[in-house]
Amino acid sequence: MVATAERMPALYLSHGAPPLADDPLWPGELAAWSAGLPRPTAILVVSAHWEEAPLALGATEAVPLVYDFWGFPEHYYAVEYAAPGAPALARAVRGLLRGAGTPVQDVPDRGLDHGAYVPLVEMFPGADIPVLQVSMPTLDPQKLMDIGRKLAPLRDEGVLIVGSGFFTHNLAALRHTGPGVPNWSAEFDDWGQRALAAGDVDALLDFEHKAPAGRLAHPRTEHFAPLFVTLGAAEGELGDGRSVIDGFWMGLAKRSLQFG
């Protein structure tokens, strides 16, 4: 890959479910965010919805979509996002990770799941930037941060690294709460914002114990885990991080962050 003069930021975004496209506010927030970014040479996505070990690289030629959701109206299954594959990026990822002792496998028929394509449709609707999705081989925050560190040099080659999750995520608990934002979601969001602003990586790494309602906001941690890939890729710039999107969607915190 050819280096560019402009170093790309690293992002963590709350990706929403397919009905995000119908929200009156959120799609515009994502579009405004991307409009303020340099144009990437390629996009590397780590989504909450693909866990596989060893770390897997998805499709690099024709990139299909994975409609990994159930019970939605039919039109959500008709969404298309024909982004070009990113074979050069895949080669660079293999080199960086294998060179640092991290095993890598190829899953060439694995496309973009909704954690990847739902926000990309809003942020880069032209589908003209090569996209590569890679799996999370673990949910261990420290190990994911280490993977992010190994991938960080890609930022100097114009690659936009995106961790895609949801800042709070407990769908089961939402079924037992009334309208509005539940306390556990608001408390965790406030704690997370303050920990990020303070650059308190140690607290973030131990969020299940340090955050109020940590285990209620994330009974399983896959939606917070992509943040640690982003933090690793942005190490040294965490003090410059900022929340680009905040607020709540159906009671869940949609906080989204940019570093660099």
C-alpha positions as CSV (number, residue, x, y, z in Angstrom):
1,M,0.0,0.0,0.0
2,V,1.2,3.5,-0.7
3,A,1.6,5.9,2.2
4,T,-0.3,9.1,2.1
5,A,0.6,12.5,3.6
6,E,-2.4,12.5,5.9
7,R,-2.7,10.2,8.9
8,M,-6.2,8.9,9.2
9,P,-8.1,9.0,12.6
10,A,-9.3,5.9,14.3
11,L,-13.0,5.6,15.1
12,Y,-15.3,3.7,17.4
13,L,-19.0,4.0,16.5
14,S,-22.3,2.7,17.8
15,H,-23.7,1.1,14.7
16,G,-27.4,0.7,15.4
17,A,-29.7,-1.9,14.0
18,P,-31.1,-1.8,10.4
19,P,-33.9,0.6,11.4
20,L,-31.2,3.2,12.0
21,A,-31.8,4.3,8.5
22,D,-35.3,5.4,9.4
23,D,-34.2,7.5,12.4
24,P,-34.8,11.3,11.8
25,L,-31.5,12.3,13.4
26,W,-28.8,9.6,13.5
27,P,-28.2,9.1,9.7
28,G,-27.5,12.8,9.4
29,E,-25.1,12.7,12.3
30,L,-23.1,9.9,10.7
31,A,-23.1,11.6,7.3
32,A,-21.8,14.9,8.8
33,W,-19.1,13.0,10.6
34,S,-17.8,11.3,7.5
35,A,-18.0,14.6,5.6
36,G,-15.4,16.0,8.0
37,L,-12.9,13.1,7.6
38,P,-10.2,12.9,5.0
39,R,-11.1,10.5,2.3
40,P,-9.8,7.0,3.2
41,T,-7.8,4.8,0.8
42,A,-9.6,1.9,2.4
43,I,-11.7,1.1,5.5
44,L,-10.9,-1.7,8.0
45,V,-13.9,-2.7,10.2
46,V,-14.0,-4.7,13.4
47,S,-17.6,-5.4,14.2
48,A,-19.3,-6.8,17.4
49,H,-21.0,-9.3,15.2
50,W,-18.0,-11.3,14.0
51,E,-16.1,-13.4,16.5
52,E,-13.8,-16.0,15.1
53,A,-10.4,-17.2,16.1
54,P,-7.7,-17.1,14.8
55,L,-8.4,-13.6,13.6
56,A,-10.1,-13.9,10.2
57,L,-10.0,-11.7,7.1
58,G,-13.3,-11.5,5.2
59,A,-14.0,-11.2,1.5
60,T,-11.5,-9.3,-0.5
61,E,-13.0,-9.6,-4.0
62,A,-16.8,-9.2,-4.4
63,V,-17.9,-8.3,-0.9
64,P,-21.4,-9.6,-0.1
65,L,-23.6,-8.5,2.8
66,V,-24.5,-10.7,5.7
67,Y,-28.1,-10.0,6.8
68,D,-27.5,-11.2,10.3
69,F,-30.8,-10.3,11.9
70,W,-34.3,-11.7,12.2
71,G,-37.9,-10.5,12.2
72,F,-37.4,-7.2,10.5
73,P,-39.6,-5.9,7.6
74,E,-38.5,-7.3,4.2
75,H,-37.1,-4.0,2.9
76,Y,-34.2,-4.2,5.4
77,Y,-33.0,-7.4,3.6
78,A,-33.0,-5.6,0.3
79,V,-30.3,-3.1,1.3
80,E,-27.2,-3.2,-1.0
81,Y,-23.7,-1.9,-0.4
82,A,-21.5,-3.1,-3.2
83,A,-18.2,-1.8,-1.9
84,P,-15.0,-2.9,-3.7
85,G,-12.8,-5.5,-1.9
86,A,-9.5,-4.5,-0.4
87,P,-6.9,-7.2,-1.3
88,A,-4.0,-4.8,-0.8
89,L,-5.3,-4.0,2.7
90,A,-5.7,-7.7,3.4
91,R,-2.1,-8.3,2.5
92,A,-0.9,-5.4,4.7
93,V,-3.0,-6.7,7.6
94,R,-1.6,-10.2,7.2
95,G,1.9,-8.8,7.2
96,L,1.5,-6.7,10.3
97,L,-0.2,-9.3,12.3
98,R,1.8,-12.4,11.3
99,G,5.0,-10.4,11.6
100,A,4.1,-9.7,15.2
101,G,3.1,-13.3,15.9
102,T,-0.6,-13.1,15.6
103,P,-2.1,-15.9,13.5
104,V,-4.4,-14.9,10.7
105,Q,-6.8,-16.9,8.5
106,D,-8.8,-16.1,5.4
107,V,-12.6,-16.5,5.2
108,P,-13.1,-15.4,1.6
109,D,-16.9,-15.8,1.5
110,R,-17.5,-13.8,4.6
111,G,-19.2,-10.5,3.8
112,L,-20.0,-7.3,5.8
113,D,-22.4,-7.8,8.6
114,H,-24.9,-5.2,9.8
115,G,-22.3,-3.8,12.3
116,A,-20.2,-2.8,9.2
117,Y,-22.6,-2.0,6.4
118,V,-25.4,-0.2,8.3
119,P,-23.2,2.7,9.4
120,L,-21.2,2.7,6.1
121,V,-24.3,3.1,4.1
122,E,-24.9,6.4,5.9
123,M,-21.3,7.5,6.1
124,F,-20.0,6.5,2.6
125,P,-23.1,6.0,0.6
126,G,-21.2,5.9,-2.7
127,A,-19.8,2.5,-1.8
128,D,-16.7,3.4,-3.7
129,I,-14.1,2.9,-1.0
130,P,-12.5,-0.6,-0.5
131,V,-13.7,-2.3,2.7
132,L,-12.3,-5.2,4.6
133,Q,-13.9,-6.7,7.7
134,V,-11.9,-8.7,10.2
135,S,-13.0,-10.8,13.1
136,M,-12.5,-10.4,16.8
137,P,-10.5,-13.4,17.9
138,T,-11.2,-12.7,21.5
139,L,-13.2,-10.4,23.8
140,D,-10.2,-9.8,26.1
141,P,-9.8,-6.0,26.2
142,Q,-6.0,-6.1,26.6
143,K,-5.5,-8.5,23.7
144,L,-7.8,-6.5,21.4
145,M,-5.9,-3.3,22.3
146,D,-2.7,-5.1,21.3
147,I,-4.2,-6.0,18.0
148,G,-5.1,-2.4,17.5
149,R,-1.5,-1.4,18.2
150,K,-0.3,-3.8,15.5
151,L,-2.7,-2.4,13.0
152,A,-1.9,1.3,13.8
153,P,0.6,1.7,11.0
154,L,-2.2,1.4,8.5
155,R,-3.4,4.8,9.5
156,D,-0.4,6.3,7.8
157,E,-1.4,4.6,4.6
158,G,-4.8,6.2,4.5
159,V,-6.7,3.4,6.1
160,L,-9.7,4.3,8.3
161,I,-9.8,1.9,11.3
162,V,-13.3,1.5,12.6
163,G,-14.4,-0.4,15.7
164,S,-18.2,-0.9,15.5
165,G,-20.3,-1.8,18.5
166,F,-22.7,-0.1,20.8
167,F,-21.7,2.0,23.8
168,T,-24.4,0.2,25.9
169,H,-26.1,-3.0,24.9
170,N,-28.5,-5.0,26.9
171,L,-31.6,-5.8,24.8
172,A,-33.0,-8.2,27.3
173,A,-33.1,-5.6,30.1
174,L,-34.8,-3.1,27.7
175,R,-37.7,-5.5,27.5
176,H,-38.4,-5.0,31.2
177,T,-38.0,-1.2,31.4
178,G,-40.4,1.5,30.6
179,P,-40.0,4.3,28.0
180,G,-37.0,6.5,28.2
181,V,-33.4,5.9,29.0
182,P,-32.8,3.3,31.8
183,N,-30.5,4.3,34.6
184,W,-27.9,1.6,33.9
185,S,-27.5,2.9,30.3
186,A,-27.2,6.5,31.4
187,E,-24.8,5.8,34.2
188,F,-22.5,3.7,32.1
189,D,-22.5,6.3,29.3
190,D,-21.6,9.0,31.7
191,W,-18.8,7.0,33.3
192,G,-17.4,6.0,29.9
193,Q,-17.4,9.5,28.7
194,R,-15.5,10.7,31.8
195,A,-13.0,7.8,31.6
196,L,-12.3,8.5,28.0
197,A,-11.9,12.2,28.6
198,A,-9.4,11.5,31.4
199,G,-7.6,9.0,29.2
200,D,-8.1,6.4,32.0
201,V,-7.3,3.3,29.9
202,D,-6.8,1.1,33.0
203,A,-10.4,1.8,34.1
204,L,-11.7,1.2,30.6
205,L,-9.9,-2.1,30.4
206,D,-11.5,-3.2,33.6
207,F,-14.9,-1.7,32.8
208,E,-16.9,-4.7,33.9
209,H,-15.7,-4.0,37.5
210,K,-15.0,-0.2,37.5
211,A,-18.0,1.1,35.7
212,P,-21.4,1.6,37.4
213,A,-23.8,-1.0,36.1
214,G,-20.9,-2.3,33.9
215,R,-22.2,-5.9,33.8
216,L,-25.8,-4.7,33.2
217,A,-24.8,-2.3,30.4
218,H,-22.9,-5.1,28.8
219,P,-24.0,-8.6,30.1
220,R,-21.9,-9.9,27.2
221,T,-19.1,-7.6,26.2
222,E,-18.9,-8.0,22.4
223,H,-20.4,-4.5,21.7
224,F,-17.9,-2.7,23.9
225,A,-15.0,-4.9,22.8
226,P,-14.3,-3.1,19.4
227,L,-13.5,0.0,21.3
228,F,-10.3,-1.6,22.5
229,V,-9.1,-2.2,18.9
230,T,-9.7,1.5,18.3
231,L,-7.9,2.5,21.5
232,G,-4.9,0.4,20.5
233,A,-4.7,1.9,17.0
234,A,-4.9,5.4,18.6
235,E,-2.5,4.9,21.4
236,G,-0.5,8.1,22.0
237,E,-3.5,10.2,20.8
238,L,-6.1,9.2,23.4
239,G,-6.0,12.6,25.0
240,D,-7.1,14.0,21.7
241,G,-10.2,11.8,21.5
242,R,-13.6,13.3,21.3
243,S,-17.2,12.2,21.3
244,V,-18.6,13.0,17.8
245,I,-22.1,11.5,18.5
246,D,-23.8,11.1,21.8
247,G,-27.3,10.6,23.1
248,F,-29.5,7.5,23.1
249,W,-31.4,5.4,20.7
250,M,-34.1,3.1,22.0
251,G,-32.5,3.5,25.5
252,L,-29.0,2.5,24.4
253,A,-26.1,4.9,24.4
254,K,-25.0,5.7,20.8
255,R,-21.8,7.4,21.9
256,S,-19.3,7.4,19.0
257,L,-15.7,8.5,19.2
258,Q,-12.8,9.8,17.0
259,F,-9.1,9.7,17.9
260,G,-6.7,11.7,15.9
